[in-house]
Amino acid sequence: MKTLYEKEKKLNDVLEKLNLLNPQTSDLRETIANLDYQKNQLEIEKKDLETRYKNLLKEHHQLKVKLEKLNQRSVIENKKE
């Protein structure tokens, strides 16, 4: 009979430990889910920023070409005078 009582006590102890771990596991899962959501948001923002950066580089190049053309015209007009 003593062994049966000991087994029951051990089972109860293990159940208590599991119940104590469950909230931690739940909190951990929630934390992981939040971190995953934040990661996804940051990836979306990163893609958006990369797109904006590429557009700015393209616009910069176009403006640079226009400025060079204007400078060339100015030099040609100054030579004519």
N, C-alpha and C positions, 0 to 999 in steps of 0.2 A: 504493500500500500504506500509505503514511503516513496517509492520511485514514481508512482502515479502522481502523487502530490508534487514531487519535484518537477516532473515533466509539465504539469499544469502551470506551476509557478514560472518555469522557464518560458513557456508559451506566452503567458501573460506579460512577462518582462519584454519579450521580443515584440509583442503587439504594441506595448507602450512605446517602445523605441521607434517602431514603424509609424505610429501616430505622431510622434514628435518630428520625425523626418518628413512626413507628408507636407506640412505647411512650408518647410524649407524648400522641398522639391517644387511645390507649387509656386513659391516666390521666385525660385531659380528659373522655372519655365517662363514665368511672366517677364522676368528680367531679360531672358534670352529672346523672347518674342519682341520686347521693346527695342533691344539692340538690333535685331534683324530689321525691324521697321525703320529705325534710324539709319541703318546701313543702306537700305533701299532708297530712302529719301536723299541721302548724300550722293548715291550713285546717279540719281535723277538730276540733282543739282549740278554734279560734275559734268554730265553729258550736256546740260544746258549751257554751262560756262564754256565748255570746249567749243560748242557750236557758235556761241557769241564771239569767242576769241578768233575762230576761223573767219567769221564774217568781218570782224574788225581788221584782220590782216589783209583780207581781200580788198576791203574799202581803202585801207592805207595804201596798198599797192596801186589801186586805181587813181587815188588822189596824187600820188607821187608821179605817176605817168602824166597826168594832166598838168601838174606843175612843171614838169620837164618840158612839155610841149609849149606851155605859155612862156617859159624862159627862152626857149629856142626862137619863138616868134618875136619876142622882145629883142633878142640879140640881132635877128635878121632885120627888124625894123630900124634898129639903131644904126646898123651898117648902111642902110639905104639913105639915112639922113646924113 
